[in-house]
Amino acid sequence: MANSVLRYVPGPLAVGLLVALLPAPSSRADEPLYVKNLSPVTGLLGLPSQRAADSEARGMFTAAVHSSAANIYVRDGNATEFLNLDGEVLRFALDLRYGLADNWDLQLEVPWLEQSGGHLDKLIDNWHDLWGMPDGGRSDVPRDLLNYQYASPDGGFLLDSSDSGLGDITLALNYAFYRGKEGVASLGLGYKFGTGDDGQFLGSGGDDQFIALRFSGAHLSGLPLRWHGQLGYLRAGDSDLLQGFQEQNLWFAGLALDWLVSENWSLLAQLDSNAAPTDSQL
């Protein structure tokens, strides 16, 4: 199974809402969308995407490839801080799952990232011009440049050269501890290894651990609706990239509603949120 997500990200958002009309998948049915926060800093942490609470069947092996892209521009500052995020992120992820035993599965995610100036600035500028929308100042700067910059008395970072490569690999264990007539609840434990180059914003430079409580279930009204949700905690490892202004105790949450509008099509609305990974007033 493969999927893709293309997003315009005006800044490092803590909350994202996505609505999509999708073909009903033939495998990994009843799954929420695979969505990652691709903000340059938050996207490097081990915050897990939503998944169905149910585990893979014993001995079952599944594989999926996910792709997503985000075009980013934000410029902000105050008396002590300055932030400029201008660039484009392209991310692919190989997602492997194996059913270890009844109600248990193991999940391995291997990402590949590219940080660059991208090619979408002209398209986005034209879209803003067409509808007379404010653009946050992005039309005042040259197009297709890469510049991630943050400066404060506590520290900062700078990236102005494109690069690509292996990201931070995540290994997770999922246990479906409850099964009822209308739903499943599970507990997930995960570890993100600092395998990506933090100097090129391909990884955070630290090892993260997370715990997540997930549920999936049918809507009690009898309508063709299915809910998914997760709530969890992530302990971010020490990151040289964020040294001096890093927040290490982060919560994350998500909720998805899947409506099977026909045998082959599904309408899905999904909300994802997480705590900010930096101690900043911006």
C-alpha positions in Angstrom: 0.0 0.0 0.0 1.3 3.5 -0.8 -0.1 6.9 -0.1 0.9 10.5 -0.4 0.2 13.8 1.3 1.0 17.3 -0.1 0.7 20.2 2.3 1.4 23.9 2.4 2.7 24.7 5.9 2.7 28.4 6.8 4.6 27.8 10.0 5.4 25.3 12.7 1.8 24.4 13.6 0.9 22.6 16.7 -2.5 21.5 15.4 -3.4 20.2 12.0 -6.8 19.3 10.5 -7.1 17.3 7.3 -10.2 16.3 5.4 -9.8 13.9 2.4 -11.9 11.8 0.1 -10.0 8.6 -0.5 -10.4 5.3 -2.3 -11.2 2.6 0.3 -7.9 0.6 0.7 -7.7 -3.1 -0.1 -5.2 -3.6 2.7 -4.8 -2.1 6.2 -8.5 -1.3 6.0 -10.0 1.1 8.5 -6.7 2.9 9.0 -6.5 6.6 9.8 -4.3 8.7 7.4 -0.6 8.5 7.9 0.2 12.1 8.7 3.5 13.5 10.0 4.1 17.1 11.2 6.7 18.2 8.6 7.6 21.5 10.4 11.5 21.6 10.2 12.0 21.0 14.0 8.9 19.1 15.1 9.1 16.8 12.2 12.4 15.5 13.3 11.1 14.1 16.6 9.7 10.7 17.2 6.0 11.7 17.4 4.1 8.8 16.0 1.5 9.1 13.3 -2.0 7.7 14.0 -2.7 4.1 13.3 -5.5 1.6 13.9 -5.5 0.2 17.4 -5.9 -3.4 16.1 -2.8 -5.5 15.7 -1.6 -7.5 12.7 -2.7 -11.1 12.8 -0.1 -13.6 14.1 2.5 -14.3 11.4 1.1 -11.6 9.1 3.6 -9.3 7.5 2.6 -6.0 5.8 4.5 -3.2 4.1 3.5 0.3 3.0 5.3 3.3 1.5 4.2 6.8 2.6 5.2 10.0 0.9 4.5 13.6 1.9 5.8 17.1 1.1 5.4 20.4 2.8 6.3 24.0 1.7 7.1 26.2 4.6 7.4 29.9 5.1 7.3 31.7 8.5 9.2 34.8 9.6 8.8 36.1 13.2 10.7 37.8 16.0 10.6 39.8 19.2 13.1 41.7 21.3 15.1 38.5 22.0 14.3 36.0 19.3 14.4 35.7 15.6 12.9 32.9 13.5 13.0 32.4 9.7 11.8 29.1 8.2 11.8 29.1 4.4 12.1 25.8 2.5 10.5 22.6 1.4 10.5 19.1 3.0 10.0 15.9 1.1 9.6 12.7 3.1 9.3 9.0 2.2 8.8 6.3 4.8 8.9 2.5 4.6 6.4 1.2 7.2 6.8 -2.5 8.0 4.6 -4.5 10.5 4.7 -8.1 11.7 2.2 -9.9 13.9 4.4 -11.4 16.7 1.5 -13.2 18.5 -2.2 -12.8 19.1 -2.8 -9.1 19.8 0.9 -8.2 19.4 2.7 -6.6 16.5 6.0 -5.0 15.8 6.3 -1.9 13.6 9.5 -0.6 11.9 9.5 2.8 10.1 12.5 3.8 8.0 12.3 7.4 6.6 14.2 9.2 3.9 14.1 13.1 3.9 15.1 15.9 1.6 15.5 19.5 2.9 15.7 22.0 0.0 14.3 25.2 -1.4 11.8 23.2 -3.4 9.8 24.1 -6.4 6.4 25.0 -5.1 6.9 28.7 -4.2 5.6 30.0 -7.5 2.5 27.9 -7.4 1.7 29.0 -3.9 2.3 32.7 -4.7 0.0 32.4 -7.7 -2.7 30.8 -5.6 -2.5 33.7 -3.1 -2.6 36.2 -5.9 -5.6 34.5 -7.6 -7.8 34.7 -4.4 -6.3 37.9 -2.9 -5.1 36.0 0.1 -2.4 37.3 2.5 0.9 35.4 2.2 2.7 36.4 5.4 5.4 38.1 3.4 6.6 35.2 1.4 6.2 37.1 -1.9 8.8 39.6 -0.6 11.6 37.1 -0.6 13.3 35.2 -3.5 11.6 31.9 -4.4 12.8 28.4 -3.9 15.4 29.3 -1.2 16.3 27.2 1.8 16.9 29.0 5.0 16.0 27.6 8.5 17.3 30.1 11.1 16.6 30.7 14.7 18.5 32.9 17.1 18.0 33.6 20.8 20.1 34.2 23.9 19.8 30.5 24.7 20.9 29.2 21.4 19.9 28.7 17.8 20.3 26.9 14.5 21.0 27.6 10.8 20.5 25.5 7.7 21.0 27.1 4.3 22.2 24.2 2.1 20.1 21.4 0.6 20.7 17.8 1.6 18.9 14.4 1.7 19.4 11.1 3.3 18.2 8.6 5.9 16.1 10.0 8.7 15.6 8.7 12.3 14.4 5.1 12.4 11.6 4.1 14.7 10.8 0.7 16.2 7.4 0.3 18.0 5.5 -2.5 19.8 1.7 -2.5 19.7 -0.5 -4.6 22.1 -4.3 -4.8 21.6 -5.4 -5.3 25.2 -9.1 -4.9 24.7 -11.4 -6.2 22.0 -15.2 -5.6 22.1 -18.0 -6.0 19.7 -17.6 -2.4 18.5 -14.0 -1.5 19.1 -10.4 -2.2 20.0 -8.0 -0.5 22.4 -4.2 -0.9 22.4 -1.1 0.3 24.0 2.0 1.3 21.9 5.6 1.7 23.0 8.1 3.1 20.6 11.8 4.1 20.4 13.2 6.5 17.8 16.9 6.1 17.0 19.0 9.1 16.2 20.2 7.8 12.8 19.6 11.0 10.8 22.1 13.8 10.4 20.9 16.5 12.7 23.3 19.1 11.2 21.3 18.8 7.9 17.9 18.5 9.6 17.5 14.9 8.7 17.2 13.8 12.3 16.9 15.3 15.8 20.3 14.0 17.0 18.7 12.3 19.9 16.9 9.0 20.8 13.2 9.5 21.7 10.8 7.2 23.5 7.0 7.3 23.4 3.9 5.6 24.9 0.5 5.8 23.2 -3.0 4.7 24.1 -5.1 4.1 20.9 -8.6 3.1 20.2 -10.6 2.2 17.0 -14.3 1.5 16.9 -17.5 1.7 15.0 -20.0 4.6 15.6 -22.8 3.4 17.9 -25.5 5.0 15.8 -25.3 2.2 13.2 -24.1 4.7 10.5 -21.1 3.6 8.3 -18.7 5.6 10.6 -15.5 4.5 12.3 -13.5 6.4 14.9 -9.8 6.3 15.6 -7.9 8.1 18.3 -4.6 8.3 20.1 -3.2 10.1 23.2 0.4 9.8 24.3 3.6 11.1 25.8 7.0 11.4 24.2 10.3 11.9 26.0 12.6 13.6 23.5 16.3 12.8 23.8 19.0 15.4 24.1 19.4 17.2 20.8 22.4 19.3 20.0 20.3 21.0 17.3 18.0 22.4 20.0 20.5 22.7 22.8 19.5 25.5 25.3 15.9 25.8 24.2 14.6 22.3 23.9 11.4 21.0 25.5 11.7 17.3 26.2 8.4 16.3 27.8 5.8 16.4 25.0 2.2 15.3 24.7 0.5 14.3 21.5 -3.0 13.5 20.5 -5.1 12.7 17.4 -8.7 11.9 16.4 -10.0 10.6 13.0 -13.5 9.9 11.7 -13.8 7.6 8.7 -17.1 7.6 6.8 -17.5 4.8 4.2 -19.6 6.7 1.6 -19.7 3.8 -0.8 -18.1 0.4 -1.3 -15.0 2.0 -2.9 -14.8 5.5 -1.3 -14.2 6.8 2.2 -14.5 10.3 3.5 -12.0 10.9 6.4 -11.6 13.9 8.7 -8.5 13.9 11.0 -7.1 16.1 13.7 -3.5 15.8 15.0 -1.9 17.9 17.7 1.2 18.0 19.8 3.1 20.1 22.3 5.8 22.5 21.0 9.3 21.0 21.1 11.0 24.3 21.9 10.9 26.8 24.8 10.0 29.9 22.7 7.6 32.8 22.7 7.3 32.8 18.9 
